[in-house]
Amino acid sequence: MLKLEVRNYYKVKRGQSLREIASAFCVAERLLILENGLTEEVREGQLLRIPAERGNAYVAQCGQDKALLCGSGENFRRKNGTDTLYPGMRVIL
C-alpha cells in the first residue's frame, strides 16, 4: 500500500504572529521557520506549510533537559527543530 504524506497549509490573517500560529497548530515556532524558510515575521495573506509533526506544547522549566522532555536529545531535535533548550521555551513533547 502506498502511503501519501498530506501537507497542511495555512493562510496568515491580519495581525497574526508566528507565535500565535505555532500555538494554534501545536507546533514549535522554529519548525514553522524551518519548514517555510522564514527570515522575517509573517505577513497577512502569506501561505505557510504546517509541519506534519505535532505533539503536546509545554513550557520548559529550569532544570529540565531534552531527554526528560522528549525521551532523548534526538527526539527533542526532531520535534522542535533545534538543539537549544532554555527555561521558558515553548517545546513540543
C-alpha positions in Angstrom: 0.0 0.0 0.0 1.3 3.5 -0.9 1.2 6.0 1.9 1.0 9.6 0.9 2.1 12.5 3.1 -0.6 15.1 3.4 0.7 18.6 4.0 -1.4 21.2 5.7 -1.3 24.9 4.6 -2.4 28.0 6.4 -3.1 31.5 5.1 -2.0 34.1 7.6 -4.7 36.5 8.8 -4.2 40.2 9.6 -2.4 40.8 12.8 -1.3 37.2 13.4 2.2 36.4 14.6 4.2 33.4 14.1 3.9 32.6 17.8 0.1 32.6 17.6 0.0 30.4 14.5 2.5 27.9 16.1 0.4 27.7 19.2 -2.8 27.2 17.2 -1.3 24.3 15.3 0.6 22.9 18.3 4.0 23.1 16.5 7.2 24.7 17.6 7.9 28.2 16.1 11.3 27.0 15.0 9.7 24.2 12.9 7.5 26.7 11.2 10.5 28.9 10.4 12.5 25.9 9.0 9.6 24.4 7.1 8.9 27.8 5.4 12.4 29.3 5.1 11.3 32.3 7.0 13.7 35.2 7.6 11.2 37.7 8.9 7.9 37.9 10.7 4.9 36.5 8.7 2.5 38.9 6.9 -1.1 38.9 6.1 -2.0 36.6 3.1 1.2 34.6 3.3 0.7 30.8 2.8 2.5 28.7 5.4 3.2 25.0 5.3 2.4 23.4 8.6 4.8 20.6 9.6 3.1 17.2 10.0 4.8 16.5 13.3 2.5 17.5 16.2 2.6 17.0 19.9 1.7 18.5 23.2 3.0 22.0 23.8 4.8 22.7 27.1 6.8 25.5 28.6 10.2 24.2 29.8 11.2 24.7 33.4 14.6 25.3 35.0 16.5 22.1 35.5 14.7 20.1 32.8 16.6 18.5 30.0 15.9 17.2 26.5 15.8 13.6 27.5 13.4 14.3 30.3 11.0 16.2 28.0 11.2 14.1 24.8 12.9 10.8 25.8 16.2 11.7 24.0 18.1 14.6 22.5 17.4 13.2 19.0 13.6 13.2 19.6 13.8 16.7 21.0 15.6 17.9 17.9 13.2 16.2 15.5 10.1 17.6 17.2 11.4 21.1 17.9 13.8 21.8 15.1 16.6 22.9 17.4 19.1 21.6 19.9 18.6 24.7 22.1 16.6 24.4 25.3 16.1 27.1 27.9 13.7 27.8 30.8 10.5 29.4 29.5 11.0 28.0 26.0 7.8 26.5 24.4 8.6 23.0 23.3 6.7 20.1 21.7 6.8 16.9 23.7 
